[in-house]
Amino acid sequence: MTNKVALITGAGQGIGEGIARQLAKDGFDVALSGRHLDKVQRVADDINQDGGNAIAIQSDVQYKDQVFDSVKQTVAKFGQMDVFVNNAGIAHVAQICNTTEEDLDKLLDINVKGTFFGIQAAAAQFKKQGTPGKIINASSIAGHEGFELLGDYSATKFAIRGLTQAAAKELARDQITVNAYCPGIVLTPMWDQIDEEMGQVNHVAKGESLKEYLKGIALGRGEEPQDVANLVSFLASEKANYITGQAIMVDGGIKYV
């Protein structure tokens, strides 16, 4: 039997790295894509050294041709694809009234269009194979409630929830499930950036914004990439075959929906 194959975008650090490492532990062959080849190559090398089977692909999700090409490279290496994780995304901190058109376009291009292209590319490959497949998207707690100073980011994460639901309805006839994970305050470079930029806007020291957010977590600690990876591991497994169109919270108890 051949291993199942997963492609993870934005896999060079943070949540994406955690997901890639977990799926490799679960027995998947994994393709790691990202804008910076050196970052995804580092993670792929670690996985291979630990006995896994991984490749690194340079790809920028805001460009449709690069997303489709990353699927082609994955299939060329491993022969098939079974799971596509639309993890790549960026954040931006600013009041809505101070957000530039350039900032907004950048978030929409990467977070929304990147996810849209990923759904298209994955669905096309699953249909070509004639096999079931799983598409797993990255939403957020900010996709359930808009966050102050994260207006444009929140909008993109709401959009991803909508895409997840629509794609799940359209692709169910092909036995392709589409779900999303909604992390909270994950201790990654992205939240370091958010904390620093919020501090600049609110004139507070670095670390203070993050500290305030962490106080609101019921389970009493910041989230780790592994917490998100555990959920994605389940969604990528056969145990989740009857789940589709859902955006599942994994935030330690911040938002209750």
N, C-alpha and C positions, 0 to 999 in steps of 0.2 A: 504494500500500500504506500502511496506517496503521501507526504505531509500536506496538510492544508497550507495555503499561502495567504499572507496578509500584506497589504501595502499601507504604510502609515505616513501621512504627510506631517511636516513640521517635527520630524523625529530626532532632531539634533540636540535637544535639551528639554528640560522641564517635563511636562505631562507627556509629550510625544515620545521622549526617550523612555520614560517609565512604561508606557504602553508597549513600545517595541520590545523592551526587555522582558516584560511579562508574557507577551504572546510567544516569544521565542521559548520561554520556559514551558509554555503550554504545548509546545511541539510544532508550532507554526514555522515554516520558512518565512522570513520577513524581508520586505523591501522597505528601506528607510529613505524618504525623500525630504529635501530641504533646500533652501536657497544657498546655504553655505556647505559646500561639499565636505570641507574638513570636519565640520561638526557631525554630520551624519556618518562619515567614514569612521570617526572615532568610536561611535556607538556600535556600528556594524562590526568593527574589528574586535571590540570587547565581547560581543555576542558570539562571534566565531571562535574566539579564544576559549570561551566557556562551553564550547561544543555545539553551539547553534549553527544556523545556516542563514546568513544575512548578506544583503548587498546594499550599497549606498548609491543614491541617485540624486544628482543635482537637478532641482526643479523648483520653479517659482509658480505657485498655484494661481496667481492672478492672470496667468497666460494659459489659455485653453489648450494650445498645442503642446505645451510642456506637461500639463496634467495628463493628457492622452498619451503622450510619449512615455511618461513614467509607468503607465499601465503596460504599454508595449514592452518596455524593458523588463518589467517584472515577469511577464508571461514568457518572454524570450529566455529568461534565466531559469524559471521554475516550472514552466509548462502550463500554468493555469493561475487563476486568482480566485480566492474564495471570500475574502474580507477586505473592505476598503475603509480605512479610518481617516476621515476628514478632520484632522487635528489642527492643521496650520491656522494660525490667527495672530492678530496683533491687538494691542490696546492703545488708547489715547485718552489723556486726561485734560479736560478743559470744560468750562461752562459752555452750554450750547451756543450762547450769544457770542462767544469768543472763538468758536470752532471755525477754521477756515474751510473753504471749499476743497482745497488741496488735501487737508487732513481727512475730511469726510470721504473724498474719493478714494484715498488710500485704504481706509478701513473697509469700504464697500468692495473695493477690488479684491482684497485679500480674504476678508472674512466671508463675504456673501458670494461674490462671483467665484472665488476659489472653491467654496463648498458646492456651489451649483455645478461647476465644471467637474468636480470630483464625482458627484452623483451621476452626471451624464456619462463620464468615462467608465465608471464601475458598472453601471447598468448595461452599457453597450457590450462590455466584455462578458458579463454573466450571460447575457442573451446569446452572444456568439458561441459561448461554450455550451449553452443549453443546460446550465446547472443552476441550482439555487445559489443565492449569494447574500451577503450581509453588508450593508452600508451603515457606518456608525459615525455620526456627526458630533462636532463640539459646539454645544450651546453653553449655557452658564446660568447661575442664579440671576445674573443680569438679563437673562432671556425670559425670566418670569416676573421680574420687577425692575423698572428702570432705576439706575443708581445715579445719584448726584455726582457731577463731574465726569460721568462716564456715559453721557447721553448718546453719543454716536456709537460707542461700543455696545451699549445696551440695545440700540436699534438693530445692529447687525446680529446680535444673539437672538432677539425676537424673530428676526427674519429666518434664521436657521431653524428655529422651531417650526415655522410655517412651511419651509421647504421640506423638513422631515415628515410632516404630516401629509403634505401633498404627494411627495414621492412615494411614501408608504402606500397610499391609496392607488397610485398609478402602477406600481410595480408588483403589487401583491399577486396578480395573476401569473406572474413569472416566478413566483416563489422567492422573490427578493425582498428581504425585510430591511426597513430603514428606521433607525432609532437614533437618539442623541443622549449624550451625557451632559450633566449640568453641574460643573464643579463650583465650589465656593471660593474661599480664600486659600489658594494653594501657594505654598512656600517655594516659589520658583522665581527665575529672573524677571518674568512678567510682573509679578506682584512687587518685586523690588523697584521696578520702574514706576508702577502705579503709586506706590508709597512715596517715592521721592518727588514725583510730579505733583501729587496732592499736597505734600508738605510745602512745596513752592507756592502753590495757589493759596493755601490757608495759613502760610507763614508759621509753620510748626517744624520742629526738628525732624530729621530723617528717622524713621522708625515709629513715630508717634501715630501716624495715620493707620499703619498696619496694626499697631497695638490696640487701637480703638475698635477696629473691625474684629480682631481676634476675641475681644471681650464678648462679642455677640454670638459666639459659637457654643451651642449647648453642650457638646461633648468636651469642651474645655481645652482644645488644642488646635493649632493650625493644621491645615490639610497638607498631606504629602502626595507627590505624584503617584505613589503606589496605591493610595486610596482610590484614585480615579482609574488606574490600571486594573484594579480588581473588578470594578464594574464593567469595564470594556472587555475583560477576559470572559466574563459571563455572557455579555451580549454577543461576543464572537463565537460562543460555543453552541452546541446543539441544544443545550438546556434552554436557550432563548429562542428556539425556532418558532414559537407561537406568540412572540411579542413583536409588534411593529407599530410604528407611528408614535412612539412614546419618547418623551424628553425627561429623563430620570435624574432627580436631584441626588447629588453625592457631595454634601456640604457640611456634614457633622451637626446639622441642626441649626440652620440660619433662617431658611424660608420653608414654609410648610404649605404644600399644595396637593 
